[in-house]
Amino acid sequence: MKKEAYVYILTNSGNKVLYVGVTSNLTLRMQQHKNGFFKNAFTSRYLINKLVYYELFQNLTDAIAREKQIKAGPRQKKIDLVNSRNPEWEDLMLRN
Protein backbone atom coordinates (compact mmCIF):
# COMPACT_ATOMS: atom_id res chain seq x y z
CA MET A 1 0.00 0.00 0.00
CA LYS A 2 1.31 3.41 -0.96
CA LYS A 3 1.06 6.21 1.55
CA GLU A 4 -0.20 9.70 0.76
CA ALA A 5 2.27 12.54 1.11
CA TYR A 6 2.26 16.31 1.08
CA VAL A 7 4.60 18.90 -0.36
CA TYR A 8 4.28 22.15 1.52
CA ILE A 9 5.61 25.69 1.64
CA LEU A 10 6.11 27.53 4.91
CA THR A 11 7.07 31.10 5.63
CA ASN A 12 7.72 33.29 8.65
CA SER A 13 5.40 35.96 10.09
CA GLY A 14 6.72 38.61 7.68
CA ASN A 15 6.44 36.29 4.64
CA LYS A 16 10.13 36.87 3.86
CA VAL A 17 11.67 33.40 4.15
CA LEU A 18 10.35 30.38 2.26
CA TYR A 19 10.82 26.72 3.12
CA VAL A 20 9.71 23.75 1.00
CA GLY A 21 9.23 20.37 2.65
CA VAL A 22 7.60 16.96 2.24
CA THR A 23 5.79 14.81 4.80
CA SER A 24 3.34 11.95 5.08
CA ASN A 25 1.58 13.59 8.05
CA LEU A 26 1.02 17.30 7.52
CA THR A 27 -0.80 17.91 10.79
CA LEU A 28 1.95 16.33 12.89
CA ARG A 29 4.70 18.02 10.89
CA MET A 30 3.06 21.42 11.35
CA GLN A 31 2.82 20.85 15.09
CA GLN A 32 6.55 20.12 15.08
CA HIS A 33 7.28 23.31 13.10
CA LYS A 34 5.04 25.47 15.31
CA ASN A 35 6.55 24.06 18.52
CA GLY A 36 10.17 24.27 17.33
CA PHE A 37 10.54 20.52 17.82
CA PHE A 38 13.84 20.41 15.91
CA LYS A 39 15.67 23.18 17.78
CA ASN A 40 18.64 23.53 15.41
CA ALA A 41 16.63 23.24 12.20
CA PHE A 42 16.46 26.06 9.66
CA THR A 43 12.73 26.47 10.31
CA SER A 44 13.25 26.84 14.07
CA ARG A 45 16.13 29.30 13.73
CA TYR A 46 14.13 31.59 11.43
CA LEU A 47 10.69 31.01 13.04
CA ILE A 48 9.27 29.54 9.85
CA ASN A 49 6.01 27.95 10.88
CA LYS A 50 3.21 29.44 8.77
CA LEU A 51 1.73 27.00 6.24
CA VAL A 52 0.87 28.96 3.08
CA TYR A 53 0.71 26.21 0.44
CA TYR A 54 0.47 22.45 0.09
CA GLU A 55 -0.18 19.73 -2.47
CA LEU A 56 -1.37 16.19 -1.76
CA PHE A 57 0.09 13.21 -3.60
CA GLN A 58 -0.97 9.57 -3.65
CA ASN A 59 2.54 8.37 -2.92
CA LEU A 60 5.76 9.61 -1.36
CA THR A 61 7.83 9.12 -4.51
CA ASP A 62 5.73 11.62 -6.47
CA ALA A 63 5.76 14.06 -3.56
CA ILE A 64 9.55 13.95 -3.29
CA ALA A 65 9.89 14.53 -7.05
CA ARG A 66 7.58 17.55 -6.79
CA GLU A 67 9.47 18.89 -3.76
CA LYS A 68 12.73 18.74 -5.72
CA GLN A 69 11.08 20.47 -8.68
CA ILE A 70 9.78 23.31 -6.50
CA LYS A 71 13.09 23.68 -4.63
CA ALA A 72 15.02 23.84 -7.91
CA GLY A 73 12.91 26.70 -9.23
CA PRO A 74 13.46 30.37 -8.57
CA ARG A 75 11.95 32.12 -5.55
CA GLN A 76 9.40 33.87 -7.76
CA LYS A 77 7.92 30.53 -8.86
CA LYS A 78 7.39 29.61 -5.21
CA ILE A 79 5.72 32.98 -4.59
CA ASP A 80 3.53 32.44 -7.67
CA LEU A 81 2.49 29.00 -6.36
CA VAL A 82 1.41 30.48 -3.04
CA ASN A 83 -0.39 33.38 -4.73
CA SER A 84 -2.27 30.97 -7.02
CA ARG A 85 -4.06 29.30 -4.10
CA ASN A 86 -3.55 31.58 -1.12
CA PRO A 87 -3.20 35.21 -2.30
CA GLU A 88 -3.61 36.55 1.26
CA TRP A 89 -0.82 34.27 2.53
CA GLU A 90 -3.03 33.10 5.38
CA ASP A 91 -1.81 30.35 7.69
CA LEU A 92 -3.70 27.38 6.27
CA MET A 93 -3.43 25.49 9.56
CA LEU A 94 -5.60 28.15 11.20
CA ARG A 95 -8.40 27.58 8.68
CA ASN A 96 -9.21 24.12 10.00
C-alpha positions as CSV (number, residue, x, y, z in Angstrom):
1,M,0.0,0.0,0.0
2,K,1.3,3.4,-1.0
3,K,1.1,6.2,1.5
4,E,-0.2,9.7,0.8
5,A,2.3,12.5,1.1
6,Y,2.3,16.3,1.1
7,V,4.6,18.9,-0.4
8,Y,4.3,22.1,1.5
9,I,5.6,25.7,1.6
10,L,6.1,27.5,4.9
11,T,7.1,31.1,5.6
12,N,7.7,33.3,8.7
13,S,5.4,36.0,10.1
14,G,6.7,38.6,7.7
15,N,6.4,36.3,4.6
16,K,10.1,36.9,3.9
17,V,11.7,33.4,4.2
18,L,10.3,30.4,2.3
19,Y,10.8,26.7,3.1
20,V,9.7,23.7,1.0
21,G,9.2,20.4,2.7
22,V,7.6,17.0,2.2
23,T,5.8,14.8,4.8
24,S,3.3,11.9,5.1
25,N,1.6,13.6,8.0
26,L,1.0,17.3,7.5
27,T,-0.8,17.9,10.8
28,L,2.0,16.3,12.9
29,R,4.7,18.0,10.9
30,M,3.1,21.4,11.3
31,Q,2.8,20.8,15.1
32,Q,6.5,20.1,15.1
33,H,7.3,23.3,13.1
34,K,5.0,25.5,15.3
35,N,6.5,24.1,18.5
36,G,10.2,24.3,17.3
37,F,10.5,20.5,17.8
38,F,13.8,20.4,15.9
39,K,15.7,23.2,17.8
40,N,18.6,23.5,15.4
41,A,16.6,23.2,12.2
42,F,16.5,26.1,9.7
43,T,12.7,26.5,10.3
44,S,13.3,26.8,14.1
45,R,16.1,29.3,13.7
46,Y,14.1,31.6,11.4
47,L,10.7,31.0,13.0
48,I,9.3,29.5,9.8
49,N,6.0,28.0,10.9
50,K,3.2,29.4,8.8
51,L,1.7,27.0,6.2
52,V,0.9,29.0,3.1
53,Y,0.7,26.2,0.4
54,Y,0.5,22.4,0.1
55,E,-0.2,19.7,-2.5
56,L,-1.4,16.2,-1.8
57,F,0.1,13.2,-3.6
58,Q,-1.0,9.6,-3.7
59,N,2.5,8.4,-2.9
60,L,5.8,9.6,-1.4
61,T,7.8,9.1,-4.5
62,D,5.7,11.6,-6.5
63,A,5.8,14.1,-3.6
64,I,9.5,14.0,-3.3
65,A,9.9,14.5,-7.0
66,R,7.6,17.6,-6.8
67,E,9.5,18.9,-3.8
68,K,12.7,18.7,-5.7
69,Q,11.1,20.5,-8.7
70,I,9.8,23.3,-6.5
71,K,13.1,23.7,-4.6
72,A,15.0,23.8,-7.9
73,G,12.9,26.7,-9.2
74,P,13.5,30.4,-8.6
75,R,12.0,32.1,-5.6
76,Q,9.4,33.9,-7.8
77,K,7.9,30.5,-8.9
78,K,7.4,29.6,-5.2
79,I,5.7,33.0,-4.6
80,D,3.5,32.4,-7.7
81,L,2.5,29.0,-6.4
82,V,1.4,30.5,-3.0
83,N,-0.4,33.4,-4.7
84,S,-2.3,31.0,-7.0
85,R,-4.1,29.3,-4.1
86,N,-3.6,31.6,-1.1
87,P,-3.2,35.2,-2.3
88,E,-3.6,36.5,1.3
89,W,-0.8,34.3,2.5
90,E,-3.0,33.1,5.4
91,D,-1.8,30.3,7.7
92,L,-3.7,27.4,6.3
93,M,-3.4,25.5,9.6
94,L,-5.6,28.2,11.2
95,R,-8.4,27.6,8.7
96,N,-9.2,24.1,10.0
